[in-house]
């Protein structure tokens, strides 16, 4: 029972952004029906600061609304130095959850995720740690992120044997990144596991930001996960063609991309980020038009499938 659009804090909620801007985004999101706020231990910058900032705003602005909110966090990527601050050991996951609860100022989170599959740790240990989080009242539900279909099936089976069902999977998914359509969505549907998609805007590619190249100060202009070579002239032409389809639908490209990701009933929710109230409002207005004709979907596929945009395509099967 998640909102169709949830707010993620991967970007824009660290110490590099004014707290009052963050507060205005969170308040507006709640006023517009967003009840799910998604975090991770290393969101920032620096690591931990998104949780700390959200915790401060939660205490001052949302203290009376805790039971109306779904708050999630994750552990699985690097968080602190040494062998016990990364991946999927029981020691790391449970220590990280305790630290996250301290930064958030909470007794429990609603969903605690393992952030990525760890080939170095037995899956029984990782899933056992998630089960322990529920058994000790520190999480109501558990999830996984970026697991392959095979590893997802194994995780479901292990957690079921422990008596803690796997609630939800958080994979990347967008018009340009459809790896979950191969097998993962079928596994989730068969097992009754929810799916919340991150990066439905392909890290900003599916917006009007790059229609005319790479603007100064944009994510593609900085070192990071979105690089300028993704924005070749061929790719820009494809993005402009998709933008034209969106225009005929009376939507921005971002709005159409969010609506497209939600077209599949197996998608429980999509995660967006927001750097301003204006951007948040524009993305939430995607909900005004969620219907597609077969012709529109076919035209979208013409420009968005089998492209050469080099973005992360999902986990290895191992």
N, C-alpha and C positions, 0 to 999 in steps of 0.2 A: 504494500500500500504506500508506494512512493509517489511523489508528484511526477508528472511527465518530464519536467525539467528540474534537475537538482543543481545546487551551486557547489562547485569545487573550488578549493583554495590552493591548488598547485602553484598558481601565480597570483600576484597582486595583494597578498595578505601578509607579507613579511615586513621587516623593518625598513624596507626601501619605499614603503607607501605610507602616507599619513594615516594615523589611526582613525581620524574623523571621516576620511573617505571610505575606509573599510566599514566603519559603523553605518554610514549612509547606505552603502550597498546591501549590507546584511538586513537592515531594517526594511528597506524597500523590497528585498526579496521575500521576506516573511509576509509583508503586507500584500504581496501579489500571489501568495499561495505556496511559496517554496517552504517546505517543512524539513527538507533533508539537506544537511550541510556536510560535505565530504572533505576530510583532512588526511594527513599522513604525518608520521613522526618527523620526517625531514623536509616538510614544506616550509618555505621561507622566501628569501634568505634572511638571516642564517637559519640553519636547521633548527626546528622546534619553534620558530617565531610565529608561524601561522597559528599553531595551536595556542601559544601564549596570548596572541592578540585576540583570537576568537574567544578564549576563556575570559579575558578582561571584558569584552563586549557582552558576552553571555551573562556575566555576573551583574552588569549594570543595566542592561537593556532587555534581557530575556529571562531574568530570574524566575518570573512567574509563569513562564511558558515551557519549561523543560519537558513536561509530559506531552506537549504538542510537537516536539522536535525529534527528528532522527539524526543523531550525530554519529558519524563514522570516522574511524582512523585506521591506520595501517602500519605495518612494519615488515621489512624484507629487503630494503635497500640500505646502503651504508648510512650509519647514523653517528657512531663514535668510533675512535680508533681501536685497533686490536681485533682478535678473532671472534669476539662475542658481541660485536656491534653491527652485524650485517647478516644477510641470508636468512636461514630458517630454523636455527636451533631453538630448543625450548628456552634456554637461558636468555637468548636475545629477545625472543618474542614477548615473554612475560615481563622481563625487565623493561623493555620498551613500552609496553602497555602501562605499567606503573608510572613511568615518567610522563607518558602522554596524559594520563589522568591528572597528574599533578599540574601540568601546564594548563590543562583545560579547567581545572578546578571542579572536577566531577568525580562521583563515586563509581560511575559506570559509563561506557559508551553503548550506543544501540547496536552498532556493527563493528566488529574488529576483523580486519582482513590480513591475510598473508599476502604481501605485495607482489611477490613473484615466486615461481617455483625454484627451489634450491636443490640442484643435483648432488650436493655434497652431504645433505642430511636426509636420513630415512623419512619418507613421507609420513610414516606412522608417528614419528616424533613431532613433526610440524603440526599435523592435525591434532595430535594429543595436546599440544600447547593451546591450540584454539579451543578445544573442549574444556581445558582447565580454566580458561578465561571465563567461560560461561558458568562452569560449576562453582567458581568462587565469586560469582556475582559481579564481575568486572566488565562483562559484555553480555548483552541480551541475545545476540545472534553473531554468527561468524560468516565470513566470506573469503574468497580468494580472488586474485587479480592476475591476469596475463598467464594463466595456465592453459596448456594445450587441451584438446578434447580428451586425449588418453589420460592425462594426469588429473583432469577434472573428474572423470569417472572413478578413478582410484580414490580421490579425495572424498567424493560422495560416499563411497562404500565404507571407508575407514570411519568417517564421522558418524555415519548411520549406525555402525556397530558400537560406537561409544555412546549413542543416544543423543547426540547433538547434530541436528540436520544442517547441511550446508544451505544457507539461505540464498546467497547471491554470488555471482561472478561479475567482476569488473574488467572487461577487455577494451582495447582500443577498437573503434569502429567508425567508419565514415564512408562517403562515396568513393574515396580514394584508397580505402583500407578495409577490404571486405573479407579478411581471413576467417572470421567467425562463421561466415555463411557456408563454409565447406563442410564442417562436421560439428563444431562446438555448439551452435544454436540448437541442433537436433538433440545433442546430449542433454543440454539444459532443459529443453522442453520435456524430454522423456523422464528426467529425474525430478521435475518440479522445482527447478532452481531458477531464481530470477536472474536478469541480465541488465546491468547498468553500463552504458557505453561511455568511455572517456575519449576525448579528442574527436567529437563528432564534426568539428570544423577543421579537422586535419591541421591542428596547431596554427590556425589562422589562414591557411590557404583558401578555405572555402568562405571567404569574406570579401568585402570590397577593398580591403587594405592593399592588396597586391595587384589590382587590375591594371595598374600602369607602371609596374616595376616594384623595386624594393625601396620603400621610403626610409629616410634616415631615422634612426632610433627604433625601428621596428624589430621584432624578434629575429627575422631573417637577416637583419643587418648586424646582429650580435652573434658571437660564438654561442652555439647551443644546438638544440635538437632540430631546429628548422634552419636550413642553410640556403644561401643564395642559389646554389646549383639546382635546387628543386624548382626554381623559377626561371627555367629556360623559356625561350620564345615560344616553343611548342606548348609547354605547360601553361604559360600565360594565355595562349590562345584558347586552350581548353577551358580554363577558368572563366575567361570572358564569355565563352559560349554558354556555360552553365549559368552565368550571371544573366544572360539574355533570357534564358528559360525562366529564371526566377522573376525577372521583370514582367514577363507575360502573365505570371501567376499573381502579380501584385505583391511580391515579396522581395526582400533583399536576398542576396545569395546565402548569407548566414541563416536566415529564417528558413529558406528552402532546404538547406542542408540538415537542419535540426528536424524539420518535418519529415524529411526523407528517412532519417535514422529511426524515427518513431513509427514509420509505416508498418513495420513488422510487429505483430502482436507479441512476439517473444521478447521484445525489448521493454523492460519495465520502466526505464527512465534513461535520460541522457544527461551527462554532466557538462555544464558550461562554466567558464570563468567569466569574470567581469572586472574591468578596470574603472568603471564609472556607472552611475545610476542610469545614464542614457544608454550605454551599451547593454546593460542588463535588461532594460525595458524593451529595447529593440529585439533582443533574442527571445524574450518571453512572448513577444507578439507573434512568434512563429506558431503558437498554438491556435491562432485565429484561422489558419488554413492548413489542415493536416491531410487533406484529400489529394490524391494524384490520379490522373487518368492513365490508362495503359500507354497512350501515346507519349505523355510526359515522361513516364518511367523509362520507356524505350529510348527517348532522346537523351535523357540523363545518362543512361548506360553507354550511349555512343561516345560520350566525352569523358566518362569517369571510370570506365572499365579498361583493363589491359593497358594502362598508361605507364609512363616511365618515371613517374614521380617517386623518388627513392625515399619512402617513409617506412617506418617499422611495420612489418607485416604480421607480427604475431610471434608466439614462442616456438622454439623448436619442439618436436614431438617428445624429446627426452625430458 
